[in-house]
Amino acid sequence: MQSSLSVFVEMQTPKVLFATEGKDASTPERFKADLEAHHGDSFRIREVCCDMFPAFISGVEKHFPEAQLTFDKFHVLKIINEAVDEVRRQEQQSRPELKRTRYIWLKNPGNLKEIQAATLEALQVKNLNLKTARTYHIRLNFQEFWNQPIQEAETFLKRWYFWATHSRLEPIKKSAYTIKRHWAGILRWFTSKINNGILEGINSLIQAAKAKARGYRTTKNLINMIYLIGGKLEFRLPT
């Protein structure tokens, strides 16, 4: 989805409820106004899943005070992936063998091609002592967080946070501090079990429609198409 658009999706149906320009603190306010204009009750919204955009979070907290925030798993992991890649880019200045290896460190081992797996194995040899290899293992360890029983999740996250903040790898430490600032919303996943997967699926349909139309002349036209594709609108004539 274009960065200038926000799309609100109902998880249970699933369907697009609202689409609008922008992604700031006023965006949830506009959604609330539209919801109530269609006889919806904003106080009945109890769970919201979103990324970590600060202004958007502020808007949700202000206009949907009954809602609990869950931060999308993909966007949480993206923060750590960016840290891994930052370490690699810094280190490759003195370690040329790291050039053109970006995607090797960002994929899970089971998703690597044979040649990529061989390269990864060679670069993880202990006597190379690569910082990038250390960040890679910190990333893989974090992914195990989502597999923890709910009663052990926070303990696991605390251990990971200690490891990351004592790693002497500044990008990893920075990502850990971001995790800390969003602690409750990350742990909330173990209760809500919601993510933005449905939204990503709808986004794929929208991108296909954009490609087929070779773009839209105005944002309003694009938003109308979003409702047609994902809004599950009722077009039957009354009998």
Residue pairs with C-beta under 8 A, 6 or more apart in sequence:
1 7
1 203
1 206
1 207
2 222
3 23
4 21
4 22
4 23
4 219
5 19
5 20
5 21
5 22
5 23
5 219
5 222
5 223
6 19
6 20
6 21
6 22
6 23
6 27
6 31
6 56
7 16
7 18
7 19
7 199
7 202
7 203
7 226
7 230
8 16
8 17
8 18
8 19
8 31
9 15
9 16
9 17
9 198
9 199
9 202
9 230
10 17
11 47
11 49
11 194
11 198
13 232
14 198
14 202
15 230
15 231
15 232
16 202
16 226
16 227
16 229
16 230
16 231
16 232
17 31
17 35
17 231
18 30
18 31
18 34
18 35
19 223
19 226
19 227
20 27
20 30
20 31
20 223
21 219
21 223
23 53
23 55
23 56
24 55
24 56
24 59
25 55
25 56
25 58
25 59
25 62
26 59
27 56
27 59
28 56
28 59
28 60
28 62
28 63
28 64
29 59
29 62
29 63
31 63
32 42
32 63
32 64
35 41
35 42
36 42
42 63
42 64
43 65
43 66
44 66
45 64
45 66
45 67
46 66
46 67
46 68
47 67
47 68
47 70
47 192
47 194
48 60
48 64
48 67
48 68
48 69
48 70
49 69
49 70
49 71
49 72
49 192
49 194
49 195
49 196
50 56
50 57
50 60
50 69
50 71
50 72
50 196
51 71
51 72
51 75
51 196
52 71
52 75
52 76
52 79
52 178
52 182
57 69
60 67
60 69
61 69
68 188
68 191
68 192
69 184
69 185
69 188
70 185
70 188
70 189
70 192
70 194
70 195
71 182
71 185
71 186
71 188
71 189
72 195
72 196
73 146
73 189
73 195
74 195
74 196
74 200
75 196
76 179
76 182
76 186
77 139
77 142
77 143
79 175
79 178
79 179
80 138
80 139
80 142
80 172
80 175
81 106
81 139
82 171
82 175
83 135
83 169
83 171
83 172
83 174
83 175
84 105
84 106
84 132
84 135
84 136
84 138
84 139
84 171
84 172
85 102
85 105
85 106
86 171
87 131
87 132
87 135
87 169
87 171
87 172
88 98
88 101
88 102
88 105
88 132
88 135
90 131
90 171
91 98
91 130
91 131
91 132
92 98
92 99
95 130
97 123
98 123
98 130
98 132
101 119
101 123
101 132
103 116
104 112
104 116
104 119
104 120
104 123
105 120
105 132
105 135
105 136
105 139
107 116
108 140
108 143
109 117
109 120
109 140
112 120
123 130
123 132
123 133
124 130
124 133
124 136
131 169
134 167
134 169
135 167
135 169
135 171
135 172
138 160
138 163
138 164
138 167
138 169
138 172
141 160
141 163
142 160
142 164
144 156
145 153
145 156
145 157
145 160
146 189
148 156
148 190
150 190
150 191
153 187
153 190
154 187
157 179
157 183
157 186
157 187
160 176
161 176
161 179
161 180
164 172
164 173
164 175
164 176
164 179
165 173
165 176
165 177
167 173
179 186
189 195
202 229
202 230
205 229
205 230
206 225
206 226
206 229
206 230
209 225
209 229
210 216
210 222
210 225
213 225
216 222
216 225
227 233
